[in-house]
Amino acid sequence: MTMEPMRRIRTSTLTTDDNGRLSYEGAGFSGLAYRVEDDGVVRELLAVSEGSVSGTSDDWLPQLEGARLDRACLELADAYGPLLWRGAPVDGIVYTFNRQGLCLVEEAYASGQPADTARREWYPSGAPKADMRNGDGWAWFEDGRVRARATPEQTLLNLPVRDDGSLSGIVLHDPSLLDVTSVKPMAFSNEFLLTGRGVDDRLLQTLRDETGLGTVLRLHLIDTAVTPASVEVLASLKSLNELWLRRNRALGPGQVEALRARRPDGVVHYEEDPTT
């Protein structure tokens, strides 16, 4: 998947100007355009440059069976599916367009349900949002920063964001995937999660010194590689009212007591790692 923003749109959304150019929002369109028939079948994908069609594009998911279909022309059998086309469960690739005609999701379906084999998402700007293939994939923020990385076995990185735009946690099992500068400009939510063996003493101190971790009121530390050396860092988080320590192998009752002594104004919850 190209990382350059490229808008994807239904051809019916485009207009033709006096010079015969395809236009969108008053300007010659550049990007990819889906030709969708009245019955909902997506027939072809056109490459458009400054309003002129340069040919067809193959930048779409492989169609192993069934048809390519517009989600708006499909119906649900009930609240939980399956998704139907002409009364039968959908097999193929389903495209979701927003009200402006921009394609936001392209996903493989089997027997009327998401097949979990392939899914791509885009922001309205055309910037890539996610690309998943058989449980292996990436997700990005709109500016290209990595937001998540997963394999079929494990979530290696996830930066969950609340509806208000604040970061609500860091899931990290591969430290090489996290660029701390990518979270520096983000507000941290009042309740924050740090989990994964990639969360260690060095990262915790960096987050305290260089990001909004110091504004967090309630912090959950779960199954991390944090050691007793971080007691001082945790105690120094002045806004922190409540701390949960769960299944952290190197943190035990001694560290809990030390934190309670250092921060009598706060509450520390503790759950032992059952493997220790």
Buried (B, 14 or more C-beta within 10 A) or exposed (E): EEEEBBBBBBBEBBEEEEEEBBBBEEEBBBBBBBBBEEEBBBEEBBBBEEBBBEEEBEBBBEEEEBBBBBBEBBEEEEEEBBBBBEEEBBBBBBBBBEEEBBBBBBBBBBEBEBBEBBBBBBBBEBBBBBBBBEEEBBBBBBEEBBBBBBEEEEBBBBBBBEEEEBBBBBBBBBBEBBEEEBBEEBBBBBBBBBBBBBBBBEBBBBBBEEBBBBBBBBBBBBBBBBBEBBBEBBBBBEBBBBBBBBBBBBBBEEBBEBBBEBBEEBEBEBEBBEEE
